[in-house]
Amino acid sequence: MDGTAGAAFVGMSGTCKPHQTFKTYGYFDALPDSDPTIIGSIGNKKFRRTMGGGRIIINADSFMGSQNTSLLADGLPLKGTNQTGKLAGGSGGYIAVITSNKVYTNSVDNGAKISAVGGHGIKNGGGGGGGIIVIDGDWDNSKDMFDASGGLSDFRPNKTEYNGCANGAPGTVWLKSEDILIVDNKDKITNKFTRILAPTHHTRKLDSPHLIATTFVLKGRA
């Protein structure tokens, strides 16, 4: 592998090149009004097929999702893309779904999905880092519907101890009302890390200024 890295976001991008310099950006608790420009990054600047995930903002009383409902801000290329040349994955995008639940509670069926996954690395290109998902309101037991995992890569070394260096790191899912931060790579192996910073000024609590989140869930090989 020649070390072509995917795009980073809050999580590092995938590459197996040694001594690679990694730059990440964004905050897990970035609210729509606090950072109106936050969005995913492109993998290869010359190829639109490696665009980072977009920006989706929903501000409503309630959210109702059937098993076929999908909000997708995934980076490109998607897994299974037909491409002859090498492409590095764009990072996942930014999704914020804010519900007040003053009239109705949120209703989500099994199979509904909110996704900001990193783009797939093709022909040994690196996978993109996962995106940022911010959720506020009464979501009850809907945590499995969120996916901000890193992108995979086609790179497969001829050794059994592969550490997943070409795969991107996961992004973040923050359930604001419960103050639960989830970093879950959905069992995708990677040796890259997710950068978690202390809360920024717009969410910092006066009584505990350096508290990152009340509950922090790390899972799925993150």
N, C-alpha and C positions, 0 to 999 in steps of 0.2 A: 504494500500500500504506500502511495507517495505522500500521504498525510493531508490530502485535501479535506479540510474541516467543514462540517456543517455550520449552520448559524446558531449562535447562542441567544439566550434570553435570560431569565432568572437562573436557568440551568446551563451548564457547560455543553458545548457542542462535541460531537464525536470526531475523533481522529486518533490514529495510532502513531503519528509522528512524535518522536521524542522531543522534549524541551519546547513544546508548543506553548505560546503565550495565549492565555484565555481571558477574554473580556466578557463579563456578563453585565446585565442592566435590568432595571425594573425592581419593583417591590411587591411582595406577596399581598400586601394590604393596600395596593394602589386603587383608590376609588375613582370612578369616571370623571368627577369634577376636579379631583386633585391633580390628575395627569391626563389631559385630554388628547395627548399625542401618542400614548403608549400603544405599541403594536408589534407584531412579529417581524423578524429580519429575514432578508433574502440569503439563500445559500451561495449561489454563484451570481455575481452582479450582472453578468451578461445574459443570463437565462431566466426568463419569466417563469419557466416551469419549476423554478426553485423558490418561488415567492414565499415569504413568511405568512403565517395565518393572519387573518384580518382582525377587526375590532367589532364586537357585538355588544350592544348595550340594551338591556330591557329593564324598564322601570314601570311597574304595573301593580295593580292590587293583588293579583294572583297569577300563578302559572299552572296551566293544565297540559300535561303531556301524555299522549298515547304511546303505545309500544313502538310506534313508527316515528315518533317525534325526535328530531335531531337538530341541535344547534352546533354547527361545525366551524371552527376557526383553526383547522389543521394546516400545518405547513406543507408545502409541496416539495418534491413529488410525493404522490400517494403511493403506498405499497402496491405493486403490480403494474406500475406505469411502464409502458413499452418505450425503451430508450436505448439507442445504440452507444452513445457516449456516456462519459462519467458525469454524474450530477451529485452535488452535495445538498443535503436537505435544509430547507428553510426552517426557522423555529416556529413552534406553535404560536398562536395569536393571543388575544386578550378578550375575555368574556366576562361581563358583569350582569348578573340577573338580580335585581332588587325588587322585592315584593313587600308591600305594606300589610297585606292580609287583613284589612279592616272589614271587608265584606265576605270574602271567601278564603278558605285555606288552599294551599297548593295541593294539586292532585297529579301524581305522576305514576304511570303504569310501569311495570317491569319491561325493560327493553328501550325505554327512552334514554337519550344520550345527550350530554353536553360535553364537547370535546375540543381540546386545543393541543393536539398531539404534534410532536416534531415531525418534520418531513423525512422521507425515506432516502437513505444514501444509495445511489445506483452506481454499479460498476466500480465498487470500492470507494465511492465518495462517502464522507462521514454523515451520520444522521444528525438532524437538528435537535436542539434542546426543546423541552416541553414548554408550554405557554403558562399563562396566569389566568385562573378562574376565581372570581369573587362572587360569593353567593350571600344574599341577605334575605331574611324572612323565615317563615315557618316551613322547613323542608322535611321535618320528621326523619324518616328512615330512607332518604333518597340518596345517600352518599355514594352508592355504587354506580350511579349514573354519570359521575364526573370522571373525565380522563384527561390529564395533562402530562401524560408520560412522554419520555423522549423518543425520538425517531430511531428506527433500526437502520442498519447498513447491510448491503449485500456482501461486505467483506467477510471472508471466512479463511482464517489462517490454517496452515497444515500442522496444527498442534492441538492437543486436547485441553491444555490449560488456558485457553483464550479467556481474557478478562473483560471482553466487551468494549475494548477501547474505541472502536469505530461507532458505537452507539451513543446517542445523546443522553444527557441527564434529564430527569423529570423536572417539570415545572411545579407549580403549586396550586392547591385548591384551598381557599379560605372561606369558611362558613362564619361570616361576621357576627351574626346574632348569637351564636354559641361560642364564638371565639375559638374555633377548632381549625388548626392548620394541618393539612394533609399533603404529604409528599409521597407519591405512590408511582412506581415505575411499571406497574402491571406485570411484574415478573420478567422484565427485559433486563438481561445482564448488562452492566456497564461499570466502568471504573471512574466515570466522571461524577462530579458532585453538583449539588444544587446550592446556590448562594442565598442564605437567609440572613437578612439584616434586621436589626432592631427596628421597631415601628417608627415611621416617620412622624413629623409633627402633627399631621392631621388626625392621627389615631392614637397618639401617645396618651397613656393614662396618667393622670397627675399623681396618683398614689403608688404607681409602679412603673416609672418611666422607661425601664429597660426590659419589661416583660414582652417577649415576642408573641406568645399566645398562651391562653389558659391551658389548652390541650394541644399537644403536638403528636401527630400520627405519622410514623415513618414505616413504610411497608413496600412490598413488591420489588425488592432488590434495589431500592433507592439508596 
